[in-house]
Amino acid sequence: MVSPVWSVFQVAMFNLGRVIVSFSLAFLVPMAWAWVQDSPELVRVWGGCFALTLASGGLIWWRGSRHRCELKARDGFLLVNLVWLTLPAYSALPLWLTVPDITWVKAYFEAMSALTATGATALSGLDNLPVSVNVWRCFLQLIGGLGIMLLVVAVLPMLGLGGMQLYKAETPGPMKDDRFTPRIAETARGLWGVYFVLSLACVVAYRWAGMNWADAFMHMCTTMGLGGFSSHDASFGFWNSPRIEAVAIVFMVLSGISFVRYFMVIRSRSLRPIWSDREIRAYVVVLLGSVCLVAGHLLFAGVFPTWQEALRNSAFHVVSVATTTGYASTDYALWPAFVPVWLMFLGCFVSCAGSTGGGIKMVRMVLLVKQARRELVRIIHPRVVNPVSLGRKALPPTVMTAVLGFMLIYGAITVGLTMLMLLSGLDLVTGFSAVIATVNNIGPGLGAVGPASNFGVLSEFQLVVLTFAMMLGRLELLSVLVLFVGAFWRR
């Protein structure tokens, strides 16, 4: 008799093989860059990684073909976790083979950071890496931006695959049942269509602003994915260009908004789906208010002599960290302490649900504020009927229960991982900020992992902990933690 645990794995492995086969095509992108700009040896490395990924994925697919069946919710959650554990291993292989003095743990950390669009790097000397290696790091963030699972559902729609289970497990935000097309495959194609159009506009804008085509492509990938990897150690400080920073600000702001809303704008030929969205309005207000607040503080503290310089640096770094991108044009950790701490705080919640950003999402913060106000009103008027609403729609109690449960687990995970980092020997600022930066997929932290440094200074144990934190944040905690519940594995 087949055990319940093994039967779940059998169903998931068939679909995992399909995902790996699809992912193998991604290696052709850096291989093309290596063919044009790097050595024949690197072309062979990328070709070998492509062949290995394709062959192993095909073998897993073939071995699991007898277990093909409709995915249930449990199968979908397990598959998503297997994908996000497996694909970074394939992604890390070329880094391990090409980057000097890199360990497997650092390579896996870098690959997980790329696919989860976190942007926390453990590498230095980026300017001296082969172009194809930097292209690979950045291209992974473009793939990971909306989620590799949505790509597979869009490109390989097959009957009876239970795409909705994957969509619920992968899509960020508390209201995952909202769809804007009847079929999940059509939903995924619509999201990626919008993603592609904005990505094309972004790469052209970067080229117009002064980047070469290689840098424009790489930074388009990390801007649209809100990942923040760069091909230069100095990040945007390499150019010190107001025009390039302005392009980055525009597309980071656009990528922090739900891509579902863009599709609805296109279908309705009206901006109403954006202007009427309570979450987007809160997103814009918080960003504008924070830019003005930080600029004023920097000017008052004498960090910059003019309002124009203070505003330029404030706008770029507020938008970059708040949207969990993580670009930097200067070491903002050296600014007055309020500013870097405020930026990290913004990165925890500002991005909208359905965007490529990380964190707990603005919609949850809006609902928490509404719930707090509701409780204050109930103290004064115990019998008043005052349900929590979003827009003009009253939300069922189950939504608020889910939000409160998520926040409880979010707090417990943050505290637990921070204690683990402190136990390993890190100081409080570095340990806490590293956890905040990885759980929320922000990228740089503070202290030893600040914007002027990187995560390469940490021990391998600390990198393993933070790798797990990045995966937790990308899959919004519950999709991972549900695997540790005993009932998940029982029939």
Secondary structure, 3 states (H helix, E strand, C coil): CCCHHHHHHHHHHHHHHHHHHHHHHHHHHHHHHHHHHCCHHHHHHHHHHHHHHHHHHHHHHHHCHHHCCCCCHHHHHHHHHHHHHHHHHHHHHHHHHHCCCCCHHHHHHHHHHHHCCCCCCCCCCHHHCCHHHHHHHHHHHHHHHHCHHHHHHHHCCCCCCCHHHHHHHHCCCCCCCCCCCCCHHHHHHHHHHHHHHHHHHHHHHHHHHCCCHHHHHHHHHHHHCCCCCCCCCCHHHHCCCHHHHHHHHHHHHHHCCCHHHHHHHHHHCCCHHHHCCHHHHHHHHHHHHHHHHHHHHHHHCCCCCCHHHHHHHHHHHHHHHHCCCCCCCCCHHHCCCHHHHHHHHHHCCCCCCCCCCCCCCHHHHHHHHHHHHHHHHHHHCCCCCCCCEECCEECCHHHHHHHHHHHHHHHHHHHHHHHHHHHCCCCHHHHHHHHHHHHCCCCCCCHHHCCCCCHHHCCHHHHHHHHHHHHHHHCCCHHHHHHHCHHHHCC
